[in-house]
Amino acid sequence: MEQINSDKIKDVLARIGITQLNEMQEAVMRLENRKDLILLSPTGSGKTLAFLLPLLSQLKAEERVQALVVAPSRELALQIEAVFRSLGTGMKVSCCYGGHPFQMEKRSLEHPPVLLVGTPGRLLDHIEKGNLNLSDVHTLVLDEFDKSLEMKFTTEMKKIISHIPYVKRRILTSATESIEIPSFVGLNYPERISFLTARKSVKGLKLYKVESPGKDKLDTLYALLGELSGESALVFCNYRESVERVSDFLTRKHVFNIGFHGGMEQVDREQRLALLRNGSVNIFVSTDLAARGLDIPEVRHIIHYHLPLSEESFVHRNGRTARMNKEGASYVILNESETLPEYISPEPKEFFLSAQPKKPNLPDWETLVISRGKRDKVSKKDIVGFLCQKGKLEMEDVGIIEIFEASSFVAVKRGKKKALLPLIQTEKIKNLKARFS
């Protein structure tokens, strides 16, 4: 198969604001396109771009599905779709996942995309109802395959793969080294690329313990967040109820934060992730749902509010920082009755808190919500033009924009929104009335 033209890659990367691929992405690009691949790399290290870029020389703008990406979570599937759209190929991509209207997906599949992304259960539903023809798929990607196995999607994946008769290349990604790959995957003498390291001792990751004077760690967490100078922090709790309790406590202390767990509605989860990605939330309180299987940006600080339930959980939580030679810090909060588990060795240095707690800083961005989205055919270009012309913003005042089905989230420099809202409140975007909040 033809190798990708380097000038084409440069054009694509320039379009998404990347000047250079990281080491892992370059290693994947050097491979022949026909070789099966096992890619071992931490979640969020750029695997999506690594497996999408080689596809650009192989996909043709025809109404047939030529590449299939299977992802374990709805959030990850949506992120893969968003990354492909950002490459600006002009070719159709569709995303299928539970919690999204089935009939809407069925109508979209009547004009098949060149790239289809989806979760195992929903993809199998479409196959069994005759909405999908996968006979032209030449590339299969099983993203975060370890997570799919953990979530018991083996039966669904086996059935999906049985409906792809002529696949020429299989790519399997994992954030865990110790996985057994079932024979039904059909890997043929795969190339293996590993960028996994022992996260407890990885270069750039500093590990600390923080002593909490009482059994309840809330005040200790507040004091720790105040020491982090407003840098992004992911606070891990073991239970949904704990996420809500911690998030509510921080809110009462006037600390801007977002809680996140699997019991929330899908739309709510998508929007909360958007706030993290666009920088208008810098404190994200979550269960281990955010430790892996989600394509979210790297954060600077990991806080283990609860001790992880296993060493694997500890490794995956810490994998959200200090990726690809960057620096990060991980903090384990211990109350008077807790001791460090054996797998956290050697014992981390103690992180001492100030006698007088400081209030955590606000993020640099805040989010403007516009009540128009994909179904209104609103584009990022439309939004930027509207905010600069009608809202009198400068280009540098507008950050990351995410467009959902019925709304759009726009990051705006903190302090700009107050003057912005009166200017746009009665204006139309793309000749459409909209609510701005």
C-alpha positions in Angstrom: 0.0 0.0 0.0 1.2 3.5 -0.7 3.1 5.4 1.9 1.8 8.7 3.1 3.2 11.8 1.4 5.2 13.7 4.0 4.0 17.1 2.7 0.4 15.9 3.1 1.1 15.0 6.7 2.6 18.4 7.3 -0.5 20.1 5.9 -2.8 18.0 8.1 -0.7 18.6 11.2 -0.6 22.3 10.5 -4.4 22.3 10.2 -4.7 20.9 13.8 -1.9 23.1 15.2 0.8 20.4 15.7 4.3 21.2 14.6 5.8 17.7 15.2 4.7 14.2 16.0 5.8 12.7 19.2 8.2 9.7 19.4 5.4 7.1 19.6 3.5 8.6 16.6 6.7 8.7 14.5 7.4 5.0 15.3 4.0 4.0 14.0 4.3 6.2 10.9 7.6 4.4 10.0 5.8 1.0 9.8 4.5 -0.4 6.6 0.7 0.1 6.3 0.1 -3.6 5.7 1.7 -4.8 8.9 -0.6 -5.8 11.8 0.3 -3.7 14.9 0.1 -4.0 18.7 0.6 -0.5 20.1 1.2 -0.2 23.8 1.1 3.3 25.1 -0.6 5.2 27.9 -4.2 6.5 27.4 -4.1 10.0 26.0 -0.6 9.8 24.7 -1.7 10.5 21.1 -2.6 6.9 19.9 -5.6 8.2 18.1 -3.6 10.4 15.7 -1.0 7.6 15.4 -3.5 5.1 13.9 -5.5 7.7 11.9 -2.7 9.3 10.0 -1.6 6.2 8.2 -5.2 5.7 7.0 -5.2 9.0 5.0 -3.4 7.4 2.1 -5.8 4.4 2.0 -9.3 5.9 2.4 -11.2 6.8 -0.7 -14.1 9.2 -0.9 -16.6 6.6 -1.7 -19.8 5.5 0.0 -18.5 2.4 1.7 -17.1 1.7 5.1 -13.3 1.1 4.6 -12.0 1.4 8.2 -13.6 0.4 11.5 -12.5 1.6 14.9 -14.0 -0.2 18.0 -13.7 1.7 21.3 -14.8 0.6 24.8 -16.5 3.8 25.8 -18.8 6.4 24.2 -16.5 9.2 25.2 -13.5 7.7 23.5 -15.5 6.9 20.4 -16.7 10.5 20.2 -13.1 11.7 20.6 -11.8 9.5 17.8 -14.6 10.9 15.6 -13.7 14.5 16.6 -9.9 13.9 15.8 -10.7 12.6 12.4 -13.0 15.5 11.6 -10.3 17.9 12.7 -7.9 16.5 10.0 -10.1 18.1 7.4 -10.2 15.3 4.9 -13.7 16.1 3.7 -14.5 12.4 4.0 -17.5 11.2 6.0 -17.0 9.7 9.5 -19.8 8.3 11.7 -20.0 7.4 15.3 -22.4 4.8 16.8 -22.8 4.3 20.6 -25.3 3.5 23.2 -27.3 6.5 24.6 -27.4 8.1 21.1 -30.7 7.8 19.1 -30.6 4.5 17.1 -32.8 5.8 14.3 -30.6 8.8 13.8 -27.6 6.5 13.4 -29.5 4.2 11.0 -30.3 7.2 8.8 -26.7 8.3 8.8 -25.5 4.8 7.8 -27.8 4.8 4.7 -25.0 6.9 3.2 -22.1 4.9 4.6 -19.0 6.7 6.0 -15.5 5.9 4.9 -14.6 5.6 8.6 -16.9 4.2 11.2 -16.2 4.5 14.9 -18.4 2.8 17.6 -18.8 0.9 20.8 -19.1 -2.9 20.6 -22.7 -3.3 21.6 -24.1 -0.6 19.4 -22.0 -1.7 16.4 -23.3 -5.2 16.8 -26.9 -4.0 17.0 -26.5 -2.2 13.6 -24.9 -5.3 12.1 -27.6 -7.7 13.3 -30.4 -5.3 12.1 -28.8 -5.2 8.6 -27.8 -1.5 8.8 -24.2 -2.1 8.2 -22.2 -3.7 5.4 -18.5 -4.3 6.5 -17.4 -6.3 3.5 -15.1 -3.4 2.2 -13.4 -2.8 5.5 -9.6 -3.2 5.0 -8.4 -1.8 8.4 -9.7 -2.7 11.8 -8.6 -0.8 14.9 -9.4 -2.2 18.4 -8.7 0.9 20.5 -8.0 0.4 24.3 -8.5 -3.3 23.7 -7.5 -4.1 27.3 -10.4 -1.9 28.5 -12.8 -3.7 26.2 -11.8 -7.0 27.6 -12.1 -5.7 31.2 -15.7 -4.5 30.3 -16.6 -8.0 29.1 -17.1 -7.0 25.4 -15.4 -10.2 24.2 -18.6 -11.8 22.7 -19.6 -8.6 20.9 -16.1 -8.1 19.4 -15.9 -11.7 18.3 -19.2 -11.3 16.4 -18.2 -8.0 14.9 -14.9 -9.4 13.6 -16.7 -12.4 12.0 -18.6 -9.9 9.8 -15.3 -8.4 8.4 -14.2 -10.9 5.8 -11.5 -9.1 4.0 -9.6 -7.1 6.6 -6.0 -6.5 5.5 -4.6 -4.7 8.6 -5.4 -5.1 12.3 -4.3 -2.5 14.8 -4.7 -3.2 18.5 -3.9 -0.5 21.1 -3.6 -1.1 24.9 -2.5 0.9 28.0 -1.7 -2.4 29.7 1.2 -4.8 28.8 -0.2 -7.9 30.4 -3.1 -8.8 28.1 -4.0 -12.1 26.5 -5.1 -11.5 22.9 -7.8 -13.9 21.8 -7.3 -15.9 18.6 -10.5 -14.4 17.1 -8.7 -11.1 16.7 -6.7 -12.7 13.9 -3.4 -10.9 14.3 -0.9 -12.0 11.7 2.8 -11.8 12.9 2.1 -8.3 14.4 4.7 -5.6 14.9 4.8 -4.7 18.6 5.6 -1.1 19.7 5.6 -0.3 23.4 5.9 3.0 25.1 4.7 1.7 28.5 7.0 2.1 31.5 6.6 1.4 35.2 4.6 4.5 36.0 5.7 4.5 39.7 9.2 5.3 38.7 8.8 7.0 35.3 11.0 9.9 34.6 9.1 13.2 35.2 6.6 11.7 37.7 7.1 12.9 41.3 5.2 11.0 44.0 4.2 12.5 47.3 2.2 11.5 50.4 0.0 14.0 52.2 -0.9 13.4 55.8 -4.5 14.3 56.8 -4.8 15.0 60.5 -8.4 13.7 60.7 -10.2 10.7 59.2 -12.2 13.0 56.9 -9.8 14.3 54.2 -11.9 17.1 52.8 -10.0 20.0 54.4 -6.7 18.4 53.5 -7.8 18.2 49.9 -8.8 21.8 49.9 -5.5 22.9 51.3 -3.6 20.8 48.8 -5.5 22.2 45.8 -4.6 25.7 47.1 -0.9 24.8 46.8 -1.1 23.9 43.1 -1.2 27.4 41.6 -4.3 26.8 39.6 -2.7 24.0 37.5 -4.9 21.1 36.4 -5.7 18.4 38.9 -7.5 15.1 38.6 -8.9 14.0 42.0 -9.7 10.3 42.2 -12.3 8.8 44.5 -13.3 5.1 44.7 -17.1 5.6 44.7 -19.7 7.7 42.9 -21.2 8.9 46.2 -17.7 10.1 47.2 -17.3 12.0 43.9 -20.5 13.9 44.6 -19.6 14.5 48.3 -16.1 15.9 47.4 -17.4 18.0 44.5 -20.2 19.4 46.6 -17.8 20.3 49.4 -15.5 22.1 47.0 -18.4 24.0 45.5 -19.5 25.1 49.0 -16.0 26.4 49.5 -16.4 28.4 46.2 -13.8 26.2 44.4 -14.8 25.8 40.7 -14.8 22.0 40.0 -16.6 19.3 38.1 -17.6 15.8 39.3 -17.6 12.9 36.9 -18.8 9.2 37.2 -20.6 6.5 35.3 -24.0 7.2 36.9 -24.4 10.5 35.0 -26.4 10.9 31.8 -24.3 10.5 28.7 -24.9 14.1 27.5 -23.9 15.4 30.9 -20.7 13.4 30.8 -19.8 14.6 27.3 -20.3 18.2 28.3 -18.2 17.9 31.5 -15.4 16.4 29.6 -15.6 19.3 27.2 -15.1 21.7 30.1 -11.9 19.8 31.1 -10.6 19.7 27.5 -11.2 23.5 26.9 -9.4 24.5 30.1 -12.5 26.1 31.8 -12.3 23.5 34.5 -9.0 22.8 36.3 -10.2 20.6 39.1 -11.9 17.3 37.9 -13.2 14.9 40.6 -13.8 11.4 39.3 -14.1 7.7 39.9 -11.6 5.5 38.1 -13.8 6.0 35.0 -11.4 8.8 34.1 -8.2 6.7 34.7 -8.4 5.1 31.3 -10.6 4.5 28.2 -11.3 8.2 27.8 -9.3 10.5 25.5 -8.8 13.5 27.8 -6.0 15.9 28.0 -3.0 15.3 30.2 -3.2 17.0 33.7 -0.4 18.3 35.8 -1.4 16.8 39.1 -3.0 13.4 40.2 -4.6 13.3 43.7 -5.5 10.0 45.2 -8.2 11.1 47.6 -9.0 7.5 48.2 -6.2 4.8 48.1 -6.6 2.9 44.8 -8.2 -0.5 45.1 -5.3 -2.2 43.2 -1.8 -1.6 41.9 -3.2 -1.5 38.4 -5.6 1.2 39.3 -2.7 3.2 40.8 -0.7 2.9 37.6 -3.5 3.9 35.4 -4.5 6.9 37.5 -0.9 8.1 37.5 -0.8 7.5 33.7 -2.9 10.7 33.3 0.2 12.8 33.9 4.0 12.9 33.1 3.4 11.4 29.6 5.9 11.4 26.8 8.7 13.0 28.8 6.6 15.7 30.4 6.5 16.4 34.1 3.7 15.7 36.6 3.0 15.0 40.3 1.0 12.4 42.1 -0.3 12.8 45.7 -1.6 10.1 48.0 -3.7 11.6 50.8 -3.6 9.4 54.0 -5.7 9.8 57.1 -4.5 8.7 60.5 -5.8 5.1 60.1 -4.4 4.5 56.7 -1.1 3.1 55.6 0.6 2.9 52.2 0.0 -0.3 50.3 3.1 -2.4 49.6 3.0 -1.7 45.9 3.8 2.0 46.5 7.5 1.6 47.1 9.8 3.2 48.0 7.8 5.4 50.4 7.1 8.8 48.7 8.4 12.1 50.2 5.9 13.9 52.4 4.3 17.0 50.9 3.8 19.6 53.7 0.8 22.0 53.5 0.9 25.7 54.5 -0.5 26.4 58.0 -3.0 28.8 56.4 -4.7 27.2 53.4 -4.8 29.2 50.2 -7.9 29.3 48.0 -7.4 27.4 44.7 -7.0 29.7 41.7 -9.7 29.9 39.0 -9.0 28.5 35.5 -7.8 30.9 32.8 -10.9 30.1 30.6 -14.6 30.0 31.0 -17.2 28.4 28.8 -19.9 30.2 26.7 -22.7 27.9 25.8 -24.5 28.5 22.5 -27.9 26.8 21.9 -27.0 25.9 18.3 -25.0 22.9 17.1 -24.4 20.2 14.5 -28.1 19.9 13.6 -28.1 23.6 12.7 -24.9 23.2 10.5 -23.0 25.6 12.7 -19.2 25.4 12.2 -16.3 26.5 14.4 -15.5 29.2 11.7 -19.1 30.5 12.1 -18.7 30.8 15.8 -15.3 32.5 15.8 -16.4 35.0 13.2 -19.6 35.7 15.1 -17.8 36.3 18.4 -15.1 38.5 16.9 -17.5 40.6 14.8 -20.6 40.9 17.1 -18.9 40.2 20.4 -15.8 42.4 19.8 -13.4 39.6 20.9 -9.9 39.2 19.6 -8.9 35.8 18.1 -6.7 35.1 21.2 -9.7 35.5 23.4 -11.4 32.5 21.9 -10.1 29.0 22.8 -11.2 25.5 22.1 -14.7 25.1 20.5 -16.7 21.8 20.7 -19.9 21.4 18.7 -22.5 19.0 20.0 -25.8 17.9 18.3 -27.9 20.8 19.8 -25.3 23.1 21.4 -21.8 24.4 21.2 -19.2 25.0 24.0 -16.8 27.8 23.4 -13.8 28.6 25.7 -13.5 32.3 26.3 -10.7 34.1 28.2 -11.7 34.6 31.8 -13.0 38.1 32.4 -14.3 38.6 28.8 -17.7 37.0 29.1 -19.3 39.7 31.2 -18.9 42.3 28.5 -19.5 39.8 25.7 -23.0 38.6 26.7 -24.8 42.0 26.4 -23.3 42.4 22.9 -24.5 39.1 21.5 -27.6 38.4 23.5 -30.0 39.6 20.8 -27.8 38.8 17.8 -28.3 35.9 15.4 -25.6 33.3 14.5 -25.8 32.1 10.9 -29.2 33.9 10.7 -30.5 31.8 13.5 -31.7 33.0 16.9 -29.8 31.4 19.8 -29.5 31.5 23.5 -26.1 32.4 25.0 -25.2 31.4 28.6 
